[in-house]
Amino acid sequence: MSDPTRRAILTGGTVVLISGSVLSPVVAQDDSERTNGEDGDDGFDPDYEFEGTGQGVTDEIELNDGVTIGQFEYSGGASMTVSAIPQSDDDYERPIVMTDEGEAGVGGILASEGSYLFEIEPLFVDIDLDESDIEWRLAITQPEVNDEDDVATPPLETDGDGSTVLGPIECEGTETAAVTHDGEGSFAVDILPSEADYPDSLFFESGEFEGETTVSTEGTGWITVQATDTWTLEIE
């Protein structure tokens, strides 16, 4: 088993919107105890953090119903999958983070209340690398809206380099999302709604890409961007 750690990972900068408000990236805190956002103004403080090497399974943790975000950082040399494994027979295993030969990744699920384990599995490991030498860190967050003034609304425009999490954002389900991606690896953009049964998968592409799609999410949610290089995102 991998024990929770007090290590800050995957910090990021601010993201500016057309409206002048700010979408906050997920940042870590120096506290391994569950906080439910109580110690952070933006509600993005990780609830649990783990570290380990190679393939492994975390300790069992308790999750509430709702948006659950995974931030993953590792030493490279492989693609990595992090799966959320509920301990209830009424739920099912699903991937929460999938990376594509980068050194960081993000993703999310809509969890049901209960106990979970997280399995970390290296895939497509470089031929000259022993998978047991791959060092990794995992942060699990269940973000909350602590102040309605922090919720952004379209139209918005943002860009970044690599993977990140943005939010909260409130959509009406009538918007259009447009993206560009300049990298060679995988590129995925999802919205994790606070009040829904499934995430809204906007894009799942590979390599350089430019396109647009409709947004079906209604209400407040968080955006996960999985990327290996530079990207832009507009929602209006």
N, C-alpha and C positions, 0 to 999 in steps of 0.2 A: 504494500500500500504506500501511497505518497502522502506525506503530511502537509498541512497548510503551512505557508511561509509568509514572512513579512517582507516581500519584495515588490517594489513598484515596477510595473511593466506597461509597455505600450502607451506611453504618454504621448499627447499630441498637441498641436497648436489650435488656435481659434479658427472658426470657419465663418466667413462673413456672408450674410444674406442680402438680397436685393433690398429687403425691407429695413435693413439696418440692425436687425436683431442677430443673435448669435446661436448657432447650433454647437453644443458642447461635445467634444470628443470624450470618450470614456477614459478616465484616469484612475490610477491606483492610489491607495492610501497606506499608511504605515500602521496597519491594524489587521490582524488575522481573524478577529471575531466578526460575526455577522452584525451589520449595522442597520440594514434596511434603509440606507440613505440618511440616517440621522446625523452623521458627522460630516456630510457634504452638502453644500448649497444646491448642487445640481442633481443630486440623487444618483450619481454615477459611481459612487465608491464601491469597489468590489466587495461582495459578501464573503467570498471564499477564494483562497489562493493556494495553489499546489505547485511543486516542482519535482522533477525526477529525470531519469535517463532511459532511453530506449522505449520499448513497449511497456506499458504499465496501466494500473488501475488506481484511481484515487480512493481515499476514504469515502465512506457514505456520508452524504449531506442531506439536509432537509430543504426543499424548495416550496414556495407558495405557488398558487395558480398565477399564470401570467408570463409576461415577457422575461426571457432568460437569455443573457448574452454571454458568450464565451470569447475571451481574448487569449490568444495563444502565441507564444514566442519560443523559438528554438534555434539551435546552432546551425541549421541548414543541412544540405546534403541528401535530402529526401523530401518526398511529399508526405504529409501527415494528415491523419484523420482523428478527430476527437468525437467520440460517440457518447450521448447521454443515455444511460441505462436505468430506467425506472425499476424499483424493487417491488412494484405492484403488478399483479397478473393482469390488471385491467388496462395497462398502458403498454407501450412498445418502444423498443430501442430506435434511436434516430441520430444521425450525425448532427453535431452542433457547429463544428469547425472543420473545413477541408482546405488544405493548403496545396499549392502547386509549385514545389521546389523553391519557395521563398524562405524567409526567416521569421515570418509573422503571419497571423491570420485571425479573422474574426468571423462570427456567425451567431445564430440564435435559434431558439425554439420557443414555442408557447407551451410552457410546462403545466402539468397537472400537479396539484398539491401532493407531496409525498417525498419518499426517500429516493435518492439517486446516487449512482456511481458514474464516473466518467472514465472511459477507456481510451488510452492514447496509443495509436498504432502507426508506426512508420511504414510507408509504402514506397516502392521504386527507389530504394536506397542506392546511393552511388556505389559502384563496384569496389572502390578502394576504401569504403567506410564501413565499420562495424556499427550496426544499429544501436548497440549498447552504449556507444560513445556520443549519441545524440542527446544533448541536454535540452530540457524544455521547462517552460513555466506556463501555468494555466490559471486564469482568473475567471470566476463566475460571478455575474452581476444580475440582480433583478432590479432594474431602475424604476424609480417612482417620480411622479410629478409633485414636487414640494411647493411650487409657486406657479400659478397659472400664467404669470407674466413671463415665465421662462419658455413657454410653448410657442414655437415659431409657426407661422402660417404661410402658405404659398402666396405670391410667387417667391421662389428662392433660387439662388445660384451659388454653387460652391465648387471647389476643386481640391485635389489632394495628390499625394504620392504614397502609394501603398495602402494597406488596409486600415480602416477606422470605423468608428460607430458615431452616428450623429443623432441628435434629438434632444428633447422631444419635439415632434412636429404634428400638427393637426391638419388632416386632409378631409375633403368632402366626398371623395370617391369619384370626382369628375375631372381630375387634373390629368395632365400629360407630363411624363418624365422623359427627358432627353439626356443622353450621356455620350461621352467620348472616352476611349481608353487607348493609350499609346504603348502599352506593354506587350510582352510576348506570352505571358502566362494566362491563367484563368482570371476572369472578371465577373463578379456577381454582385448584384444590388438587390437587397430585400427590405421590405418594410415589415416590422414586427408590431402589429396593432395591440393596444392594451385590451380591447374588447373584441376578440375574434377567436375562431377555432384554428385558423391556419395563417402562416405568414403570407404576405403578398410578394411573390417572386417577380421582380421587375425585369431583371436581366440575368442571364447565365451564358456567358460567351467566353471565347478564348482568343488571345492575340489582339491586334489592333481592331478597334470596333467603333462605330458611330451609329446611333439609332435612337428611336423613341418608342414609347409604349404608353398605354393608359394606366392610371392608378385606380385600383378598386377599393383601397383602404378608406374606411370612414372612421373618424375619430382620431385619438392621439396614438402615436406610435414612435418607434425608433428605427433608424435606417442603418443597416450594416452594409459596408462596402468592402468586398474582398478583392484586392488588386495587388499586382506585383510592380506596378509602375504608375505613371501619372494618369489622372482621370479628371473629368468634369461632370457635374450633375446639375440639371435644371429641372425644377418642378413648377408648373404654372397652370 
